[in-house]
Each structure stands twice: as structure tokens, then as C-alpha cells.
């Protein structure tokens, strides 16, 4: 299932191995899917795309402040159990 046109984005493992440079080149423009046993296995993306997708979007505090549960009157009770004895 080697791509025959530039807009094709799927590769078999064998064709991706044989044409890795082409897979990398095409991944600069659009994600490339590598299929294993007829099913999508991995996607190759440019480093720029990966950084954009994995960049941190704010702090943990900002995330918690935007929670839909903020301000909810939750009745949370802390367990007061004794610590368990760990034998190493």
C-alpha cells in the first residue's frame, strides 16, 4: 500500500522501511500513517507538529481553576486509616 500520489498518507511497514526518507519528507507537510496487518499502527509527524501538539498550555493551577467542579460544594471526607505495615 505504498502511496502513489503526494496526497496519499498511508504506508505499509515494508514500504515505509524501504522509503523512509520519503515518509519523513511527506511528514513535513502532512502526517503519515504506517499500517501493520492492515490497521493503523503509528503516525509520523514533523518535529514542529509534535512540539505544537505537546506544548504545555498553562499551569496545573490554571487547569484546576478552569475545572467545571470549581465552586461545586463537594463533600469530600479524608480517610483516617492507619498506614499499612510494609515488609520489605
C-alpha positions in Angstrom: 0.0 0.0 0.0 2.7 2.5 -1.0 1.4 6.0 -1.7 1.1 6.7 -5.4 0.2 10.3 -5.1 1.5 13.1 -2.9 -1.8 13.4 -1.1 -1.7 9.7 -0.1 -0.8 9.3 3.6 -0.7 5.5 4.3 2.2 3.2 4.2 2.7 -0.5 4.9 5.6 -1.2 7.3 7.6 -2.7 4.4 7.1 0.3 2.1 7.8 2.7 4.9 11.1 0.9 5.7 12.1 0.9 2.0 11.3 4.6 1.5 11.9 6.1 5.0 13.3 9.3 3.5 10.2 9.8 1.5 8.0 9.1 4.6 9.9 11.7 6.5 9.8 14.2 3.7 6.0 13.8 3.3 5.5 14.0 7.1 6.9 17.6 6.9 3.7 18.5 5.1 1.1 16.1 6.5 1.0 13.2 9.0 1.9 9.8 7.5 0.2 6.6 8.8 2.1 3.4 8.9 -0.2 0.3 8.7 0.6 -3.1 10.3 -1.6 -6.0 9.4 -4.0 -3.6 7.6 -4.6 -1.5 10.7 -3.1 1.9 11.6 -0.1 1.3 13.8 1.8 4.6 14.1 1.7 8.1 12.7 4.8 10.0 11.6 4.6 13.8 12.1 7.1 16.6 11.7 9.0 17.7 14.8 7.3 21.1 14.5 3.8 19.5 14.6 4.8 17.2 17.5 6.0 20.3 19.5 2.9 22.2 18.7 0.6 19.3 19.8 2.6 18.5 23.0 3.3 22.1 24.2 2.1 22.8 27.7 -1.0 25.0 27.7 -0.9 26.7 31.0 -0.1 25.6 34.6 -1.7 23.0 36.7 -3.2 25.8 38.8 -4.8 27.4 35.8 -6.2 24.0 34.7 -7.8 23.4 38.2 -9.2 27.0 38.2 -11.0 26.2 35.0 -12.5 23.0 36.2 -16.2 22.6 35.9 -16.1 21.3 39.5 -14.7 24.6 40.8 -17.1 26.1 43.2 -19.1 22.9 43.5 -20.0 22.1 47.1 -18.4 18.6 47.2 -18.5 16.8 50.5 -15.1 15.1 50.5 -14.1 13.2 53.6 -10.4 12.2 54.1 -9.8 8.7 55.2 -8.1 8.5 58.6 -6.8 4.9 58.3 -3.5 3.9 59.9 -0.7 3.3 57.4 -0.3 -0.3 56.5 2.8 -2.2 57.5 5.1 -2.8 54.6 7.5 -5.6 54.9 10.5 -5.3 52.6 
